[in-house]
């Protein structure tokens, strides 16, 4: 029994070793190639203009300046603070760092289909540190270990962005933005100067502006991905298409490659796994993450390893991000539909409360039925809407006993009622 156990253990170890070697060979034979990926905007707001509702904290104004430039470059109108204040003052309105649904509705009436952005910065500071490291030299002409002095300048940024979509009334939760870039100078001969804190601050603020950009706009990312270029099943064709950035061609060719591999009587498991992998990654680059995960799962069954595992992790992360974006978009669509329905109900209710405009025949009927001219005038005035009477209609009214005072009142309901003299008085 012991011999069998030892034999099995040795077999497993050898199998794992062979698998690791195969993975290493795959990496060496198929180095990762740069691929451009396109990601959708996180918030999915379709605003044509942006207004900054407030900017508080250190560096906030500098960040707003960068965001303003970015929005303008992407064809979004930015309502400057002075113009915004003027608009709000005209409507006796002011805003703070907090808005509710009622405030949002009022702002929507004033600013139209815009997004209101609040910028709050909690931390925007630099820090300088003097450090050292002992490093091996591997040089016969130098000591085996030397001391390297390090002067490091690091910048810390932490802030939040809250966005209100005035077109739909949706108030998004605040998005936290953090970064901490650093730059260092090194020397093995004395203490070097510290890098400029302004340079690191500029890097930090640009990183923060990029994070905000991704909330409102789709963005591209260059990623290094492994694609297999086996001659078998023509995998090299799809590989070359990906390398050229022809995403649709790569997907089409990868489908053909897999079909060819599966049609072979004795398909090599390695090549078939590579075909499944390439098709999965082609779907990933195209933004079709569910299909990507399905094909990567098939590749893993045939030939598991770090390459497939890393690709699967990328797809899962992208799939979760896309699902979150879809949830936001669906919620926005529902809220917009609810807002539209409520607006229509309010309009219908307001229309129902409006007094009915009397027709010419109704006015004639009222007088012929014996209702007083004063009561008829009150009914006309209640609607407060002028009649657009033609000459024929005025003659019809006069012929049917309607006085000129009532006809004048129909033409201009805001006129004061004519003073009636008692009958019989000279």
C-alpha positions as CSV (number, residue, x, y, z in Angstrom):
1,X,0.0,0.0,0.0
2,X,2.8,2.4,0.8
3,X,4.4,1.8,-2.6
4,X,1.2,2.6,-4.3
5,X,0.7,5.7,-2.3
6,X,4.3,6.9,-3.1
7,X,3.7,6.1,-6.8
8,X,0.5,8.2,-6.8
9,X,2.2,11.1,-5.0
10,X,5.1,11.0,-7.5
11,X,2.6,10.9,-10.4
12,X,0.7,13.9,-9.0
13,X,3.9,15.9,-8.4
14,X,5.1,15.2,-11.9
15,X,1.7,16.1,-13.4
16,X,1.7,19.4,-11.5
17,X,5.3,20.1,-12.6
18,X,4.5,19.3,-16.2
19,X,1.4,21.6,-16.0
20,X,3.5,24.4,-14.6
21,X,6.1,23.9,-17.3
22,X,3.4,23.9,-20.0
23,X,2.0,27.2,-18.6
24,X,5.5,28.7,-18.6
25,X,6.0,27.6,-22.2
26,X,2.7,29.2,-23.1
27,X,3.7,32.5,-21.5
28,X,7.1,32.5,-23.2
29,X,5.6,31.5,-26.6
30,X,2.7,33.9,-26.4
31,X,3.8,37.1,-24.7
32,X,0.9,39.4,-23.8
33,X,-0.1,42.0,-26.4
34,X,-1.5,45.5,-25.8
35,X,-5.3,45.6,-26.4
36,X,-7.5,48.7,-26.2
37,X,-10.7,48.2,-24.1
38,X,-13.6,50.6,-24.0
39,X,-15.6,51.0,-20.8
40,X,-19.0,52.7,-20.4
41,X,-19.5,55.7,-18.1
42,X,-20.3,54.6,-14.5
43,X,-23.2,57.0,-14.0
44,X,-24.7,56.9,-17.5
45,X,-26.0,60.5,-17.3
46,X,-27.0,62.1,-20.6
47,X,-26.7,65.7,-19.5
48,X,-25.9,68.4,-22.0
49,X,-24.7,70.8,-19.4
50,X,-23.0,70.7,-16.0
51,X,-23.2,73.1,-13.1
52,X,-21.0,72.9,-10.0
53,X,-23.2,73.3,-7.0
54,X,-20.4,73.8,-4.6
55,X,-16.7,73.1,-4.1
56,X,-15.4,72.8,-0.5
57,X,-12.0,71.8,1.0
58,X,-8.4,72.2,0.1
59,X,-7.6,71.9,-3.7
60,X,-11.3,71.8,-4.5
61,X,-11.2,74.9,-6.8
62,X,-8.1,73.5,-8.6
63,X,-10.0,70.2,-9.2
64,X,-13.1,72.0,-10.4
65,X,-10.9,73.9,-12.9
66,X,-9.5,70.6,-14.3
67,X,-13.0,69.1,-14.5
68,X,-14.4,72.2,-16.2
69,X,-11.7,71.9,-18.9
70,X,-12.4,68.1,-19.3
71,X,-16.2,68.7,-19.7
72,X,-15.7,71.4,-22.2
73,X,-13.3,69.3,-24.3
74,X,-16.0,66.6,-24.3
75,X,-18.7,69.0,-25.7
76,X,-20.5,69.5,-22.3
77,X,-21.5,73.0,-21.5
78,X,-20.3,74.2,-18.1
79,X,-22.5,76.7,-16.4
80,X,-20.0,79.0,-14.7
81,X,-20.6,79.8,-11.0
82,X,-21.4,83.5,-11.6
83,X,-24.1,82.6,-14.2
84,X,-25.5,79.9,-12.0
85,X,-25.8,82.4,-9.1
86,X,-27.5,84.9,-11.4
87,X,-30.0,82.3,-12.5
88,X,-30.7,81.2,-9.0
89,X,-31.1,84.8,-7.7
90,X,-33.6,85.5,-10.4
91,X,-35.8,82.7,-9.0
92,X,-35.0,83.6,-5.3
93,X,-33.3,80.3,-4.9
94,X,-30.0,79.1,-3.3
95,X,-28.3,75.8,-2.9
96,X,-26.0,74.2,-0.4
97,X,-24.1,71.0,-0.3
98,X,-27.3,69.0,0.2
99,X,-30.3,68.6,-2.1
100,X,-33.5,66.6,-1.8
101,X,-36.1,65.6,-4.4
102,X,-38.1,68.9,-3.9
103,X,-34.9,70.9,-4.4
104,X,-34.0,68.8,-7.5
105,X,-37.4,69.4,-9.1
106,X,-37.1,73.2,-8.6
107,X,-33.5,73.2,-10.0
108,X,-34.6,71.2,-13.0
109,X,-37.1,73.9,-13.8
110,X,-34.4,76.6,-13.6
111,X,-31.4,74.8,-15.2
112,X,-33.2,72.3,-17.5
113,X,-31.5,68.9,-18.5
114,X,-28.3,69.4,-16.6
115,X,-26.2,67.6,-14.0
116,X,-25.4,69.3,-10.7
117,X,-22.0,68.3,-9.2
118,X,-20.8,68.9,-5.7
119,X,-17.1,68.6,-5.0
120,X,-15.9,68.0,-1.4
121,X,-12.2,67.5,-0.6
122,X,-11.2,66.2,2.8
123,X,-7.5,65.8,2.3
124,X,-5.0,67.4,-0.1
125,X,-1.6,67.3,1.6
126,X,2.0,66.4,0.8
127,X,4.5,64.5,2.9
128,X,8.3,64.2,2.7
129,X,10.2,61.3,4.0
130,X,13.9,60.5,4.2
131,X,14.5,56.7,3.9
132,X,17.4,54.4,3.0
133,X,17.8,50.8,1.7
134,X,20.7,48.4,1.8
135,X,21.1,46.9,-1.7
136,X,23.3,44.2,-3.1
137,X,25.6,45.5,-5.8
138,X,26.8,42.3,-7.6
139,X,29.8,44.3,-8.7
140,X,33.4,43.3,-7.9
141,X,34.5,46.9,-8.0
142,X,32.0,47.9,-5.3
143,X,31.3,46.7,-1.8
144,X,28.8,43.8,-1.7
145,X,26.2,46.0,-0.1
146,X,25.7,49.7,-0.3
147,X,23.4,52.1,1.4
148,X,21.0,54.0,-0.9
149,X,19.5,57.2,0.5
150,X,16.0,58.0,-0.6
151,X,14.1,61.3,-0.5
152,X,10.4,60.6,-1.2
153,X,7.7,63.2,-1.7
154,X,4.2,61.7,-1.5
155,X,0.8,63.4,-2.0
156,X,-2.4,62.3,-0.4
157,X,-5.8,63.1,-1.9
158,X,-9.2,62.2,-0.6
159,X,-12.5,63.7,-1.7
160,X,-16.0,62.9,-2.9
161,X,-18.2,63.7,-5.8
162,X,-22.0,63.8,-5.5
163,X,-24.0,64.2,-8.7
164,X,-27.7,65.1,-9.2
165,X,-29.3,64.4,-12.6
166,X,-31.8,67.2,-12.9
167,X,-33.3,65.6,-16.0
168,X,-34.6,62.6,-14.1
169,X,-34.4,63.9,-10.5
170,X,-32.0,61.2,-9.5
171,X,-29.6,61.9,-6.7
172,X,-26.6,59.7,-6.9
173,X,-24.7,58.5,-3.8
174,X,-21.4,60.3,-3.3
175,X,-18.4,58.7,-5.0
176,X,-15.2,58.6,-2.9
177,X,-12.0,59.3,-4.8
178,X,-8.6,58.6,-3.3
179,X,-5.0,58.4,-4.5
180,X,-1.5,58.7,-3.1
181,X,1.1,59.1,-5.8
182,X,4.8,59.5,-4.9
183,X,8.1,60.4,-6.5
184,X,11.5,59.8,-5.1
185,X,15.1,60.6,-5.7
186,X,17.9,58.2,-4.8
187,X,21.6,58.5,-4.2
188,X,24.4,56.3,-2.8
189,X,26.4,59.5,-2.2
190,X,24.7,61.7,0.3
191,X,21.1,62.7,0.7
192,X,19.4,63.7,-2.5
193,X,16.9,66.6,-2.9
194,X,13.2,66.0,-2.4
195,X,11.1,66.0,-5.6
196,X,8.9,69.0,-6.0
197,X,5.6,68.7,-4.0
198,X,3.8,70.7,-6.7
199,X,4.7,68.2,-9.3
200,X,3.3,65.3,-7.2
201,X,0.2,67.4,-6.4
202,X,-0.5,68.0,-10.0
203,X,-0.2,64.2,-10.7
204,X,-2.6,63.6,-7.8
205,X,-5.2,66.1,-9.0
206,X,-5.0,64.7,-12.6
207,X,-5.7,61.2,-11.3
208,X,-8.7,62.5,-9.3
209,X,-10.0,64.3,-12.5
210,X,-9.6,61.1,-14.4
211,X,-11.7,59.2,-11.8
212,X,-14.4,61.8,-12.2
213,X,-14.2,61.6,-16.0
214,X,-15.0,57.9,-15.9
215,X,-18.2,58.7,-14.0
216,X,-19.6,60.8,-16.9
217,X,-17.8,59.5,-20.1
218,X,-16.9,56.2,-21.6
219,X,-13.1,55.6,-21.4
220,X,-10.4,53.5,-23.0
221,X,-7.9,51.3,-21.2
222,X,-4.8,49.7,-22.7
223,X,-4.4,46.2,-21.2
224,X,-1.8,43.5,-21.9
225,X,-3.6,40.2,-22.7
226,X,-2.4,36.8,-23.7
227,X,-3.7,35.5,-27.0
228,X,-2.5,32.2,-28.5
229,X,-1.1,32.1,-32.0
230,X,-1.0,28.3,-32.7
231,X,-0.7,27.4,-36.4
232,X,-3.1,24.5,-35.8
233,X,-6.7,25.5,-36.4
234,X,-5.4,28.9,-37.7
235,X,-5.3,30.5,-34.3
236,X,-2.6,32.8,-35.6
237,X,-5.2,34.7,-37.8
238,X,-7.3,35.8,-34.8
239,X,-4.1,36.6,-32.9
240,X,-3.0,38.9,-35.7
241,X,-6.4,40.6,-35.8
242,X,-6.3,41.3,-32.1
243,X,-2.8,42.7,-32.5
244,X,-4.1,45.1,-35.2
245,X,-7.0,46.2,-33.0
246,X,-9.6,44.6,-35.3
247,X,-11.9,43.4,-32.6
248,X,-14.8,42.2,-34.8
249,X,-12.5,40.4,-37.1
250,X,-10.8,38.6,-34.2
251,X,-14.2,37.5,-32.8
252,X,-15.3,36.2,-36.2
253,X,-12.1,34.4,-36.8
254,X,-12.0,32.9,-33.3
255,X,-15.5,31.4,-33.9
256,X,-14.2,29.8,-37.1
257,X,-11.0,28.6,-35.4
258,X,-13.0,26.8,-32.6
259,X,-15.4,25.3,-35.1
260,X,-12.4,23.9,-37.1
261,X,-10.8,22.5,-34.0
262,X,-13.9,20.8,-32.8
263,X,-14.5,19.2,-36.2
264,X,-11.1,17.4,-36.2
265,X,-11.4,13.7,-35.4
266,X,-8.6,13.8,-32.8
267,X,-8.4,17.4,-31.7
268,X,-5.3,18.1,-29.6
269,X,-6.5,19.2,-26.1
270,X,-3.9,21.9,-25.9
271,X,-4.9,23.5,-29.2
272,X,-8.6,23.1,-28.5
273,X,-8.2,24.8,-25.1
274,X,-6.3,27.6,-26.8
275,X,-9.2,28.0,-29.3
276,X,-11.7,28.2,-26.5
277,X,-9.5,30.7,-24.7
278,X,-9.0,32.9,-27.7
279,X,-12.8,33.0,-28.3
280,X,-13.4,33.8,-24.7
281,X,-10.9,36.7,-24.7
282,X,-12.3,38.0,-28.0
283,X,-15.7,38.2,-26.3
284,X,-14.1,39.9,-23.4
285,X,-12.5,42.6,-25.6
286,X,-15.9,43.1,-27.3
287,X,-17.5,43.7,-23.9
288,X,-19.5,40.5,-24.0
289,X,-18.5,39.1,-20.6
290,X,-21.1,36.3,-20.1
291,X,-20.0,34.7,-23.3
292,X,-16.4,35.3,-22.4
293,X,-16.8,33.4,-19.1
294,X,-18.5,30.5,-20.7
295,X,-15.7,29.9,-23.2
296,X,-13.0,30.5,-20.6
297,X,-14.7,27.9,-18.5
298,X,-14.4,25.3,-21.3
299,X,-10.8,26.2,-21.8
300,X,-10.1,25.7,-18.1
301,X,-11.8,22.2,-18.2
302,X,-9.4,21.1,-20.9
303,X,-6.2,22.8,-19.6
304,X,-6.4,24.7,-16.4
305,X,-3.7,27.1,-15.4
306,X,-2.8,30.6,-14.3
307,X,-3.3,32.1,-17.7
308,X,-7.0,31.0,-17.9
309,X,-7.5,31.8,-14.2
310,X,-6.2,35.4,-14.6
311,X,-8.3,35.9,-17.7
312,X,-11.4,34.6,-15.8
313,X,-10.7,37.0,-12.9
314,X,-10.6,39.9,-15.4
315,X,-13.9,38.9,-16.9
316,X,-15.6,38.5,-13.6
317,X,-14.5,42.0,-12.5
318,X,-15.6,43.6,-15.8
319,X,-18.9,41.7,-15.7
320,X,-19.6,43.0,-12.1
321,X,-18.8,46.5,-13.1
322,X,-21.0,46.3,-16.2
323,X,-23.9,44.8,-14.1
324,X,-23.6,47.7,-11.7
325,X,-23.8,50.2,-14.6
326,X,-26.9,48.4,-16.0
327,X,-28.5,48.5,-12.6
328,X,-28.0,52.2,-12.4
329,X,-29.3,52.7,-15.9
330,X,-32.4,50.6,-15.2
331,X,-33.1,52.4,-12.0
332,X,-32.7,55.7,-13.8
333,X,-35.1,54.6,-16.5
334,X,-37.7,53.5,-13.9
335,X,-37.4,56.7,-11.9
336,X,-37.6,58.8,-15.1
337,X,-40.8,56.9,-16.1
338,X,-42.3,57.5,-12.6
339,X,-41.4,61.2,-12.8
340,X,-43.0,61.4,-16.2
341,X,-46.1,59.7,-15.0
342,X,-46.4,62.0,-12.0
343,X,-45.9,65.0,-14.2
344,X,-48.7,63.9,-16.5
345,X,-50.9,63.2,-13.5
346,X,-50.2,66.7,-12.1
347,X,-51.0,68.3,-15.5
348,X,-54.2,66.3,-15.8
349,X,-55.2,67.3,-12.3
350,X,-54.4,71.0,-13.0
351,X,-56.4,70.8,-16.2
352,X,-59.3,69.3,-14.4
353,X,-59.3,72.1,-11.9
354,X,-59.4,74.8,-14.6
355,X,-62.8,76.3,-15.1
356,X,-64.5,75.3,-18.4
357,X,-64.6,78.0,-21.0
358,X,-68.2,78.8,-21.9
359,X,-69.2,78.5,-25.5
360,X,-71.0,81.2,-27.5
361,X,-74.2,79.1,-27.5
362,X,-73.9,78.6,-23.7
363,X,-73.6,82.4,-23.1
364,X,-76.7,83.0,-25.4
365,X,-78.6,80.2,-23.6
366,X,-77.8,81.7,-20.2
367,X,-79.2,85.1,-21.1
368,X,-82.3,83.7,-22.9
369,X,-83.0,81.6,-19.8
370,X,-83.3,84.7,-17.8
371,X,-79.9,84.7,-16.0
372,X,-78.8,88.2,-15.2
373,X,-76.0,89.9,-17.2
374,X,-74.0,90.2,-14.0
375,X,-74.1,86.5,-13.4
376,X,-73.2,85.8,-17.0
377,X,-70.3,88.3,-16.8
378,X,-69.0,86.5,-13.6
379,X,-69.0,83.2,-15.5
380,X,-67.1,84.7,-18.4
381,X,-64.6,86.3,-16.1
382,X,-64.0,83.1,-14.1
383,X,-62.1,81.5,-16.9
384,X,-60.0,84.6,-17.4
385,X,-59.2,83.6,-21.0
386,X,-60.1,86.0,-23.9
387,X,-62.3,84.8,-26.7
388,X,-61.0,85.1,-30.3
389,X,-64.3,86.2,-31.7
390,X,-64.8,86.6,-35.4
391,X,-67.1,89.4,-36.8
392,X,-69.8,86.7,-37.6
393,X,-69.7,85.5,-34.0
394,X,-70.0,89.0,-32.6
395,X,-73.0,89.6,-34.9
396,X,-74.6,86.3,-33.7
397,X,-74.1,87.4,-30.1
398,X,-75.7,90.8,-30.7
399,X,-78.6,89.3,-32.7
400,X,-79.4,87.0,-29.7
401,X,-79.5,89.8,-27.2
402,X,-76.0,89.8,-25.8
403,X,-75.0,93.3,-24.8
404,X,-71.9,95.0,-26.1
405,X,-70.5,95.1,-22.5
406,X,-70.6,91.3,-22.3
407,X,-69.1,91.1,-25.8
408,X,-66.3,93.4,-24.7
409,X,-65.8,91.3,-21.6
410,X,-65.5,88.2,-23.7
411,X,-62.7,89.9,-25.7
412,X,-60.9,91.1,-22.6
413,X,-62.0,89.2,-19.4
414,X,-59.7,91.5,-17.2
415,X,-61.9,94.5,-17.9
416,X,-63.8,95.9,-14.9
417,X,-67.5,95.2,-15.0
418,X,-69.5,98.0,-16.7
419,X,-71.5,100.2,-14.3
420,X,-75.2,99.5,-14.8
421,X,-77.6,102.4,-14.5
422,X,-80.9,101.7,-12.9
423,X,-83.8,101.5,-15.4
424,X,-86.1,104.5,-15.5
425,X,-83.4,106.9,-14.4
426,X,-82.9,109.8,-17.0
